[in-house]
Amino acid sequence: MMAGIKLIDKKGSTLHDYPYRTPARKCPHFWIINVTPPGPAHCIHRCLYCYAREAIYSNYSAETLIYRNLPELVERDLKRINICPPISISNVSDPCQPIPELRTEVKRLVKLLMGYGVSFAITTKGDPGFLLDLPGFISYRPKFIAVTIEGTADILRLLSPAAPSLEQRLATVHRLSALGIDSLIRFDPVFIHLFQALYGNALLEKIEALIKDFAETGAKHIVSSTGRLPRKSVGPDGTSLWQRIWSVIHSQSPEAAARFEKEYRYERGGTSQGYLLRKDIRLAVHQQLRRLTEQNGMTYATCQELSAAESDSPGLVHCERFVLPFTRKQADGRFQAIDECTANCHVTCRNLTRPPCGRPELASPRPFRTGSLR
């Protein structure tokens, strides 16, 4: 049974970037706008592997909390900056959950962003169709929508049973693509041992069929990872994400669970720390997935866990393919895309004294500072 819904005010500015600081960072600079606090009650999908359910700053309210003042906060920030990063909606909960109050607030936010002319992306397992009746939404550029699909229908029933089905998610991507909206699929996380547990020697055949299904939606790009799992729990139930994934694999195949336990190893470095699939196996998995993806006419990239040189299709400006540039404020207060900007500043504009935005201090993997945007 879904918890009650409560609209709350967010305090302070929303203006912040991904926390990554090392050259291994693969994410462009983004202004991350979360539409709820992190915490288990604030996303009804309740996916088994979700890191945001038990982030160290999670809100464990029994009610589903939704921010009701985001457009006002964002507009205040837009008025005090002159260079605007692309915006990511939303990283700690799904912004397209079938909750009327949430969709109302997301719609208000997207309308504001389009009114100001800034770049944005939406990541969801849900249906963003409620946004299609916003005047100009379909043709608005620059934006893209990413739909997360972790595996086959069997795998979705184990990992994200409260989220939309495989058929619904594929239909969403197909609809968006048919409308000309830039769409990608996050094949993420891919727990290869769960594929082994369910399908044994037929796992590659299942993956090949799945990627063919992805291609038939009209999606142009796939981003993938094999997961980064902590073995320490910070939540009230005392179980870690690693334990949850091990348990679901073990329920299908104790042998596959034993391989999972052996082959996910602790790594420190890159952009974070945790248990990752052993590097040689991880590399082989991604190279196979890339081959299948490219054979089906799409491009491929990994999320954080390998470098672009090791795993990504050539020629991508960053791991999400579609360019969301920084935008510059014009005399009327609206923003306009900066030509030749990728927002992947520490890669595209490294060592440039005169980058397209005129702000060489942004060409760093460190999160942007608000002062650099003024």
DONUBA-879316 format. One line per 10 residues: number of its first residue (from 1); their letters; for each residue x, y, z of C-alpha. Coordinates in pm, 1 decimal. Layout:
# residues N
NUM) a) X/Y/Z; ...
***
This chain:
# residues 374
1) mmagiklidk) 0.0/0.0/0.0; 137.5/338.9/-96.9; 218.4/580.7/184.5; 38.7/911.4/211.4; 152.3/1200.8/-5.5; 291.1/1516.1/152.5; 401.3/1828.7/-33.1; 692.2/2003.7/135.0; 914.9/2304.3/71.3; 1277.9/2245.7/-14.6
11) kgstlhdypy) 1515.8/2472.3/172.5; 1791.8/2668.4/2.1; 1935.9/2654.2/-346.9; 1908.1/2350.8/-571.9; 2225.0/2443.7/-761.4; 2472.2/2155.3/-731.4; 2670.1/1920.5/-956.7; 2773.2/1555.3/-935.4; 3030.1/1522.0/-653.0; 3298.2/1357.8/-870.3
21) rtparkcphf) 3642.1/1520.3/-851.6; 3886.5/1294.0/-1033.9; 3988.5/1278.6/-1401.5; 3806.3/942.5/-1417.1; 3478.0/1133.8/-1408.4; 3267.6/1057.6/-1717.3; 2967.1/1279.0/-1639.8; 2939.8/1625.3/-1790.1; 2869.3/1906.5/-1547.9; 2499.7/1892.2/-1452.8
31) wiinvtppgp) 2272.6/2098.6/-1231.9; 2094.5/1817.3/-1044.2; 1737.2/1891.9/-942.4; 1578.6/1620.3/-731.0; 1199.8/1630.4/-713.4; 1184.5/1449.1/-379.0; 1428.9/1389.2/-95.6; 1615.4/1057.4/-108.8; 1460.8/781.5/97.8; 1263.7/458.9/60.3
41) ahcihrclyc) 914.5/611.1/72.9; 970.2/878.5/-191.3; 982.3/653.5/-496.4; 708.2/392.7/-529.6; 920.8/179.3/-765.0; 1128.8/62.6/-464.7; 1392.5/-99.7/-686.1; 1602.5/-355.5/-503.9; 1938.9/-200.6/-596.9; 1853.2/169.7/-551.7
51) yareaiysny) 2135.9/358.2/-379.6; 1907.4/654.3/-302.7; 1681.3/450.1/-75.9; 1947.0/455.6/193.5; 2177.8/744.9/113.3; 2348.4/884.6/421.6; 2125.5/1191.9/392.9; 1801.5/998.0/336.1; 1470.1/1106.8/482.1; 1293.2/807.1/636.1
61) saetliyrnl) 949.6/963.3/653.6; 668.5/710.1/614.4; 497.7/953.1/377.3; 595.6/1012.7/17.0; 747.0/1359.8/27.7; 737.9/1578.8/-284.5; 894.5/1922.1/-323.3; 633.4/2181.5/-414.8; 851.9/2490.6/-455.5; 1118.0/2382.0/-706.3
71) pelverdlkr) 1021.2/2620.9/-989.2; 1042.2/2913.6/-749.0; 1384.2/2805.1/-615.7; 1519.7/2731.6/-963.8; 1397.9/3063.1/-1101.8; 1570.6/3243.4/-816.3; 1896.1/3068.6/-907.9; 1850.3/3137.2/-1278.8; 1822.6/3507.3/-1203.2; 2157.1/3512.2/-1023.1
81) inicppisis) 2366.8/3323.1/-1280.5; 2470.0/3409.6/-1635.7; 2597.5/3068.0/-1747.1; 2357.0/2776.8/-1685.5; 2465.6/2410.9/-1677.3; 2237.9/2146.9/-1827.5; 1985.4/2019.0/-1575.5; 1931.6/1656.7/-1468.4; 1582.3/1563.6/-1342.6; 1594.7/1366.0/-1098.5
91) nvsdpcqpip) 1872.8/1152.6/-949.7; 1725.1/1023.0/-622.8; 1372.8/932.0/-733.4; 1180.8/880.1/-1055.5; 1031.2/1209.2/-1179.4; 762.8/1024.6/-1380.6; 605.5/814.8/-1106.8; 227.0/778.5/-1143.9; 158.8/1016.9/-856.3; -59.8/1311.8/-963.8
101) elrtevkrlv) 95.7/1554.0/-716.9; 447.2/1464.4/-833.0; 359.8/1497.5/-1199.5; 202.7/1836.8/-1139.0; 523.5/1963.4/-980.9; 747.3/1808.6/-1249.3; 530.4/1965.5/-1518.1; 562.5/2306.4/-1352.3; 939.7/2263.6/-1334.5; 979.6/2156.1/-1697.9
111) kllmgygvsf) 758.3/2442.8/-1814.4; 984.8/2687.1/-1630.2; 1302.6/2536.2/-1777.2; 1164.4/2557.2/-2130.3; 1052.5/2914.5/-2068.0; 1408.1/3008.3/-1977.2; 1560.6/2812.1/-2266.5; 1800.2/2591.3/-2067.2; 1915.3/2235.0/-2145.2; 1771.0/1944.1/-1950.9
121) aittkgdpgf) 1750.7/1565.0/-1931.3; 1501.9/1333.1/-1764.6; 1584.5/982.3/-1639.4; 1293.4/752.1/-1565.8; 1147.5/401.9/-1558.7; 803.3/557.4/-1588.9; 597.3/725.7/-1857.0; 681.0/1090.1/-1934.0; 374.6/1110.8/-2157.9; 213.8/1359.8/-1919.7
131) lldlpgfisy) 469.9/1614.9/-2041.5; 379.2/1580.4/-2407.8; 86.9/1821.4/-2383.9; 312.0/2102.2/-2260.7; 321.6/2350.1/-2550.9; 650.5/2307.3/-2737.2; 777.5/2013.1/-2530.7; 809.7/1766.7/-2818.5; 1017.5/1997.8/-3038.0; 1211.0/2163.0/-2755.5
141) rpkfiavtie) 1588.4/2140.6/-2786.5; 1823.5/2068.1/-2628.3; 1686.2/1785.2/-2413.9; 1688.3/1407.9/-2397.0; 1501.3/1138.0/-2206.6; 1669.7/825.0/-2069.6; 1461.4/518.4/-1983.4; 1617.0/264.1/-1748.0; 1573.7/-105.1/-1835.0; 1779.4/-343.3/-1621.8
151) gtadilrlls) 1715.9/-661.9/-1816.6; 1452.3/-901.2/-1939.8; 1094.3/-914.8/-1812.0; 1203.5/-1188.4/-1567.3; 1480.6/-969.3/-1429.3; 1259.2/-663.3/-1396.4; 1012.0/-867.2/-1192.4; 1295.8/-949.1/-949.9; 1475.1/-612.8/-935.9; 1202.6/-353.5/-992.9
161) paapsleqrl) 864.6/-527.2/-962.0; 672.5/-210.7/-871.2; 804.8/-19.5/-1172.1; 650.5/-40.1/-1521.1; 697.7/-366.9/-1707.8; 946.0/-430.3/-1986.4; 671.7/-393.9/-2245.9; 562.2/-59.9/-2098.9; 916.1/78.4/-2088.4; 991.1/-31.5/-2444.9
171) atvhrlsalg) 662.7/125.3/-2557.8; 761.8/451.4/-2386.8; 1094.6/467.3/-2571.7; 923.4/381.9/-2901.2; 668.3/659.3/-2854.1; 933.7/917.1/-2766.1; 1156.1/815.9/-3057.4; 864.0/825.3/-3301.3; 797.3/1183.7/-3192.7; 1158.1/1278.8/-3268.8
181) idslirfdpv) 1259.2/1314.5/-2903.2; 1622.0/1216.6/-2840.6; 1598.2/897.8/-2635.5; 1847.7/657.5/-2485.9; 1823.0/342.1/-2280.5; 2009.0/291.8/-1956.0; 2081.6/-82.4/-1953.2; 2183.0/-39.3/-1596.1; 2271.3/-216.9/-1375.5; 2346.1/-539.7/-1561.0
191) fihlfqalyg) 2394.5/-812.8/-1302.4; 2543.5/-1078.2/-1526.4; 2516.4/-1342.6/-1253.3; 2140.4/-1291.4/-1241.2; 2129.0/-1353.4/-1616.3; 2333.7/-1669.6/-1555.0; 2104.0/-1778.8/-1272.5; 1793.4/-1743.2/-1487.1; 1916.8/-1848.1/-1829.1; 2234.8/-2051.7/-1787.5
201) nallekieal) 2406.2/-2107.4/-2122.9; 2127.8/-1917.3/-2302.0; 2216.6/-1586.7/-2135.8; 2390.1/-1439.7/-2441.9; 2093.7/-1528.5/-2659.0; 1864.1/-1348.0/-2413.3; 2088.7/-1039.9/-2410.2; 2109.9/-1034.5/-2789.7; 1730.0/-1046.7/-2815.5; 1696.6/-770.7/-2556.1
211) ikdfaetgak) 1935.2/-537.7/-2739.3; 1747.4/-604.2/-3062.1; 1430.1/-499.8/-2880.2; 1607.0/-182.5/-2768.6; 1705.0/-101.3/-3125.6; 1350.1/-156.0/-3249.4; 1224.5/120.2/-3018.6; 1422.0/376.0/-3218.9; 1661.7/450.4/-2933.7; 1996.1/575.2/-3060.4
221) hivsstgrlp) 2218.9/496.4/-2764.3; 2272.8/264.4/-2466.7; 2450.5/348.8/-2141.4; 2537.5/54.4/-1919.8; 2700.3/-46.3/-1592.7; 2743.3/-366.3/-1396.3; 2674.4/-199.3/-1062.9; 2871.2/-66.6/-767.9; 2746.5/-220.3/-444.0; 2828.3/-135.6/-82.7
231) rksvgpdgts) 2838.2/-422.2/166.4; 2766.5/-190.6/458.0; 2407.9/-94.6/529.0; 2310.8/254.3/638.4; 1937.9/179.3/643.1; 1716.0/68.4/930.7; 1670.2/-290.0/807.8; 2042.2/-368.7/837.4; 2081.9/-522.4/490.4; 2320.7/-383.0/231.7
241) lwqriwsvih) 2261.4/-344.8/-139.9; 2519.7/-620.0/-195.8; 2323.8/-854.4/31.3; 1996.3/-781.3/-147.6; 2140.5/-858.9/-489.1; 2317.0/-1171.9/-359.1; 1987.6/-1292.8/-209.8; 1788.2/-1252.1/-528.1; 2056.7/-1430.8/-731.4; 2078.9/-1707.0/-469.5
251) sqspeaaarf) 1701.3/-1756.8/-484.3; 1740.8/-1850.9/-850.7; 2077.5/-2029.3/-840.7; 2310.5/-2085.2/-542.8; 2591.4/-2156.6/-790.6; 2548.2/-1820.5/-963.8; 2535.9/-1649.2/-623.9; 2867.0/-1812.7/-531.3; 3023.1/-1676.3/-850.9; 2875.4/-1333.9/-776.1
261) ekeyryergg) 3030.6/-1340.4/-429.1; 3368.2/-1436.6/-573.8; 3367.6/-1202.7/-873.3; 3242.6/-876.9/-719.0; 3549.2/-725.9/-551.5; 3610.0/-412.2/-355.1; 3761.4/-124.9/-553.1; 3860.4/220.9/-439.0; 3932.6/485.9/-697.3; 3776.1/642.0/-1001.7
271) tsqgyllrkd) 3463.7/822.5/-890.3; 3365.3/622.8/-581.7; 3424.1/301.2/-392.8; 3238.9/-25.8/-350.2; 3214.9/-381.1/-479.6; 3244.7/-399.8/-859.9; 3253.4/-686.1/-1103.3; 3616.3/-793.3/-1142.1; 3787.0/-568.1/-1396.0; 3872.0/-831.1/-1658.2
281) irlavhqqlr) 3519.0/-974.3/-1651.9; 3365.6/-626.5/-1651.3; 3569.9/-526.5/-1952.8; 3472.5/-842.5/-2142.0; 3102.9/-792.0/-2062.3; 3103.9/-431.6/-2181.3; 3298.6/-505.7/-2495.7; 3046.8/-777.8/-2583.5; 2755.0/-544.6/-2511.7; 2914.6/-272.9/-2721.2
291) rlteqngmty) 2959.5/-512.4/-3012.6; 2594.5/-619.0/-2998.7; 2477.0/-260.5/-2962.3; 2674.5/-135.2/-3259.5; 2562.0/-430.6/-3470.9; 2208.0/-306.4/-3409.1; 2286.5/47.2/-3526.1; 2321.2/217.5/-3188.6; 2612.3/363.0/-2993.9; 2731.1/239.5/-2654.2
301) atcqelsaae) 2901.9/375.8/-2344.7; 2964.9/270.9/-1986.5; 2865.4/470.6/-1682.2; 3175.1/555.3/-1476.9; 3320.4/205.6/-1429.9; 3546.0/200.9/-1740.5; 3715.0/474.2/-1937.9; 3576.8/584.5/-2272.5; 3886.2/443.8/-2446.0; 3819.7/98.8/-2297.0
311) sdspglvhce) 3450.2/64.3/-2361.3; 3268.3/342.0/-2547.4; 3175.7/379.9/-2911.6; 3412.5/623.5/-3086.7; 3318.3/983.9/-3144.6; 3088.5/1036.1/-2844.6; 3120.2/1372.1/-2670.3; 3034.9/1198.5/-2342.1; 2873.3/879.2/-2213.3; 2515.4/994.3/-2275.2
321) rfvlpftrkq) 2576.9/1083.2/-2642.0; 2328.7/1370.5/-2678.0; 2481.1/1713.4/-2632.9; 2327.4/1929.8/-2362.5; 2528.3/2249.9/-2374.7; 2569.6/2518.5/-2117.0; 2347.5/2813.2/-2198.6; 2420.4/3186.3/-2170.4; 2179.7/3451.4/-2043.8; 2056.9/3699.1/-2302.4
331) adgrfqaide) 1937.6/4057.4/-2256.7; 1576.9/3943.4/-2207.7; 1675.3/3708.6/-1921.8; 1630.1/3390.3/-2123.0; 1921.2/3158.4/-2200.2; 2064.6/3045.2/-2532.0; 2276.6/2739.0/-2604.9; 2649.4/2805.6/-2629.9; 2783.8/2687.1/-2964.0; 3043.2/2406.2/-2949.4
341) ctanchvtcr) 2978.4/2342.9/-2579.0; 2937.1/1980.9/-2465.2; 2925.1/2047.5/-2087.4; 3193.2/1777.4/-2064.1; 3429.0/2057.9/-1981.1; 3724.2/1867.1/-1833.1; 3750.7/1662.2/-2154.3; 3635.9/1885.6/-2440.3; 3788.6/2208.7/-2310.4; 4090.9/2076.2/-2125.8
351) nltrppcgrp) 4385.8/2318.8/-2162.0; 4180.7/2573.1/-2359.7; 4245.6/2929.2/-2249.0; 3935.9/3049.0/-2437.8; 3662.6/2782.5/-2414.7; 3327.3/2852.4/-2583.0; 3169.4/2966.7/-2256.1; 3462.3/3193.7/-2167.6; 3504.8/3024.6/-1828.8; 3826.6/2816.2/-1830.5
361) elasprpfrt) 3782.6/2742.7/-1458.9; 3492.4/2510.8/-1552.2; 3730.2/2280.3/-1744.1; 3780.3/2065.5/-1435.8; 3634.7/1734.2/-1318.3; 3559.0/1903.2/-988.1; 3197.5/2012.8/-935.3; 3130.4/2362.8/-1061.3; 3116.4/2647.9/-816.2; 2830.9/2894.3/-830.9
371) gslr) 3078.8/3179.7/-867.1; 3192.1/3035.8/-1200.7; 2837.1/3064.2/-1333.1; 2783.7/3430.1/-1252.0
***
